[in-house]
Amino acid sequence: MTEHDAPTRDRDHDWLLMDALHDAFRRDLDQLLNTTADHAAIRARWQIFRGQLHFHHAAEDTAMWPPVRAKLAGDPAGLALLDEMQAEHAQIDPVLAAVDEALSIDAWDRADGLLHHLQATLTRHLAHEEAEALPLISKVLTGGELRHVCRAIAREGGLRQAAIMFPWALADASSDTRQQVLARLPASARLLYRTRWLPSYRRRAPAL
C-alpha cells in the first residue's frame, strides 16, 4: 500500500479550526450584507475580515500548498487542484482591494455590489477547498506533517495574529466547537484567550 492509498484520517479532527475559520468568513460576509449598523461599525468589521482572509490565504500559499505539492509529484490531477486553489485566491485579492477602495470613498452602493460578488466568489472557493483540497491534504500528509504545517502558520502569524483570529473565529461557533478548538491550544494561550484576547476583540469588533 502506498502513502496515497492510505486510509484517510478523520476529516473533522484534521480540520476543526479550518472549518471554524471558513464559517467565520461566511458569517462576516452575511452580516456585512445584511446589517443596519452605522458605517463606522461596518468599516471596523470589514478591516478584521479582510485582515483574517488575507492572512489565511497567504498562509495557505506559503506554508500549506508547497509541502502538499511536493508530495503530489507525478499526480497531475492533484497538482491541478492546487493550481486551482491558488488561482481562486488570485481572483479574490482584487475584489478585496476594490471593496477597500469603495469604503474609503464612501461609495456604499458600489461596496454593496462588490461584497455580493465577493460572497459568491469566496463561497465557491471555500466549498471547493472543503470538498476536494482538504481531503486530499489529509490523504497525502501524515498527521505529523500536517501539525508541522500548522505550527509554521502559527509562527508566521505570531501572538498578534492569534489574539484576533481565535476570538474572531469562535465568536459565533457552537460551544462544542469552541471548547474543542481551545482544548488544542497550550494552557498559556487559553489563559490569554480568556483574559486578554476575547475582551480586546469584543471592544474592537462592534456587533453588526
C-alpha positions in Angstrom: 0.0 0.0 0.0 1.4 3.4 -1.0 1.0 6.6 1.1 -1.5 7.9 -1.5 -3.6 4.7 -0.9 -3.6 5.0 2.9 -7.0 5.4 4.5 -8.0 9.0 5.0 -7.9 10.2 8.6 -10.9 11.7 10.3 -11.5 14.9 8.4 -13.3 16.6 11.4 -10.2 16.1 13.6 -7.8 17.4 10.9 -9.8 20.5 10.0 -11.6 21.6 13.2 -10.1 25.1 13.2 -10.1 25.4 9.5 -13.9 24.8 9.4 -14.4 27.4 12.2 -12.4 29.9 10.1 -14.4 29.2 7.0 -17.7 29.5 8.9 -16.5 32.9 10.3 -15.7 34.1 6.7 -19.2 33.2 5.6 -20.7 34.7 8.7 -19.0 38.0 8.3 -20.0 38.4 4.7 -23.6 37.6 5.5 -23.6 40.1 8.4 -21.9 42.8 6.3 -24.5 42.4 3.6 -27.5 42.4 6.0 -26.6 44.9 8.7 -28.2 48.1 9.8 -25.1 49.2 11.7 -23.5 52.5 11.0 -20.7 53.0 8.6 -18.0 53.1 11.3 -19.1 49.7 12.5 -19.1 48.2 9.0 -15.6 49.5 8.3 -14.3 48.1 11.6 -15.7 44.6 10.9 -14.5 44.8 7.3 -11.0 45.5 8.4 -11.0 42.5 10.7 -12.5 40.3 8.0 -10.1 41.4 5.3 -7.1 41.0 7.6 -8.1 37.5 8.5 -8.8 36.4 4.9 -5.5 37.9 3.7 -3.5 36.1 6.3 -5.5 32.8 5.8 -4.8 32.7 2.1 -1.2 33.9 2.4 -0.5 31.2 5.0 -2.0 28.5 2.7 0.0 29.8 -0.3 3.3 29.8 1.6 3.1 27.1 4.3 0.4 24.6 3.2 0.4 24.2 -0.5 4.2 23.8 -1.0 4.6 20.6 1.1 1.5 19.2 -0.4 2.7 19.9 -3.9 6.0 18.1 -3.1 4.0 15.0 -2.1 2.0 15.2 -5.3 4.9 14.8 -7.7 3.6 12.5 -10.5 0.0 13.2 -9.7 -1.3 15.7 -12.4 -4.8 15.8 -11.0 -3.7 16.6 -7.5 -1.3 19.3 -8.8 -4.0 20.8 -11.0 -6.3 21.0 -7.9 -3.6 23.0 -6.1 -3.2 25.3 -9.1 -7.0 25.9 -8.9 -6.8 26.8 -5.3 -4.1 29.4 -5.9 -5.9 30.7 -8.9 -9.0 31.2 -6.8 -7.0 33.1 -4.2 -5.8 35.3 -7.0 -9.3 36.0 -8.1 -10.3 37.1 -4.6 -7.5 39.5 -3.9 -8.5 42.3 -6.4 -12.1 42.1 -5.0 -10.8 42.8 -1.5 -8.8 45.8 -2.8 -11.9 47.1 -4.7 -14.1 46.9 -1.5 -11.3 48.7 0.4 -11.4 51.5 -2.2 -15.2 51.8 -2.2 -15.3 52.0 1.6 -12.5 54.6 1.7 -14.5 57.0 -0.5 -18.0 56.2 1.0 -19.2 54.6 -2.2 -21.6 52.4 -0.4 -23.7 51.2 -3.3 -20.6 50.1 -5.1 -19.3 48.4 -1.9 -22.6 46.5 -1.6 -22.3 45.2 -5.2 -18.6 44.2 -4.6 -19.5 42.4 -1.3 -22.1 40.4 -3.1 -19.5 39.4 -5.7 -17.0 38.6 -3.0 -19.6 36.5 -1.2 -20.3 34.4 -4.3 -16.6 34.0 -5.2 -15.4 33.2 -1.7 -18.3 30.8 -1.0 -17.5 28.8 -4.2 -13.8 28.7 -3.2 -14.4 27.6 0.4 -16.8 24.8 -0.8 -14.3 23.7 -3.4 -11.5 23.6 -0.8 -13.6 21.7 1.7 -14.9 19.2 -0.8 -11.6 18.5 -2.6 -8.5 20.1 -1.3 -8.7 19.4 2.4 -9.5 15.7 1.9 -6.5 15.5 -0.5 -4.2 17.1 2.1 -5.4 14.7 4.8 -4.6 11.8 2.4 -1.1 12.8 1.4 0.2 14.4 4.5 0.8 12.4 7.7 -0.6 13.7 11.0 2.8 14.9 12.0 3.4 16.7 8.7 0.1 18.5 9.0 0.9 19.5 12.5 4.2 20.9 11.2 2.3 22.9 8.7 0.0 24.3 11.4 3.0 25.2 13.6 4.6 27.0 10.7 1.4 29.0 10.1 1.2 29.8 13.8 4.8 31.0 13.8 4.2 33.2 10.8 1.2 34.9 12.4 2.6 35.0 16.0 0.7 36.1 19.1 -0.6 39.2 17.4 -2.4 37.2 14.8 -3.7 34.6 17.3 -5.0 37.4 19.5 -7.5 38.4 16.8 -8.0 35.1 14.9 -9.2 32.9 17.8 -11.9 35.2 19.3 -13.0 36.2 15.8 -13.3 32.7 14.5 -15.0 31.4 17.7 -17.4 34.4 18.2 -20.4 32.6 16.9 -19.2 29.0 16.9 -21.0 26.3 18.9 -19.9 25.8 22.4 -18.7 22.3 21.4 -16.5 23.7 18.6 -15.2 26.5 20.8 -14.2 24.0 23.6 -12.5 21.6 21.1 -10.5 24.4 19.4 -9.4 25.9 22.7 -8.5 22.5 24.1 -5.8 22.2 21.4 -4.1 25.4 22.5 -1.4 25.5 25.2 -2.6 26.4 28.6 -0.9 29.8 28.3 -2.8 30.6 25.1 -6.1 29.6 26.7 -5.4 31.9 29.6 -4.6 34.7 27.1 -7.8 34.0 25.2 -9.9 34.4 28.3 -8.2 37.3 30.0 -6.9 39.4 27.1 -7.8 38.3 23.5 -11.5 37.9 23.9 -12.1 41.1 25.9 -10.0 43.1 23.4 -11.8 41.6 20.5 -15.2 42.4 21.9 -14.1 46.1 22.3 -12.7 46.2 18.8 -15.4 44.4 16.8 -18.8 46.1 17.0 -21.9 44.0 16.5 -23.5 44.1 13.1 
